[in-house]
Amino acid sequence: MKTKHFLNQLDHDRLVAAVARAEAKTSGEIRVFISHGKPPDALVAARIQFDHLNMARTTHRNAVLVYVAPLVQRFAIVGDVAVDAKCGQSFWTETAIAMGEHFKAGRHTDALVAAVDRVGALLAEHFPRTGPDKNELPDEVVEA
């Protein structure tokens, strides 16, 4: 699918609201990245973007990136070290399966919102917000 077509189908406001809603319950950070490229391996590309977006520099090392490459119909979810230590591989696998079902049905916004909601619930469980919290990363969808 062409990236422009994918982006035109996304409800950006709904997605940004989902990120803000999820982050309101946690000290964790969530970002969504839409790639204009054709990465051969979405997980490798997601890790590169995670570093490029300085997501490993959050205070508690509890940031998560949801990465989508529409041109090659691939996606990946990457969590920082503190998140990985708490959730295990099964969480990432289950989240990817849920996203994939929405993508296959053409519900792109639903796929990303579902991922953000699942990640937000995990972060709230293991990294609850305990007081005022600085939003360390923007909530907007990143495109490049």
DATAWO-V47504 format. One record per helix or strand of 3 or more residues. SS is the DSSP state (~ for helix, > for strand). FROM is the first residue (numbers start at 1). LEN is the number of residues. If there is no record, write none. Layout:
BEGIN
ss,from,len
SS,FROM,LEN
SS,FROM,LEN
END
This chain:
BEGIN
ss,from,len
~,3,7
~,12,12
>,29,7
~,42,11
~,55,3
>,63,7
~,70,3
>,74,6
~,81,24
~,108,19
END
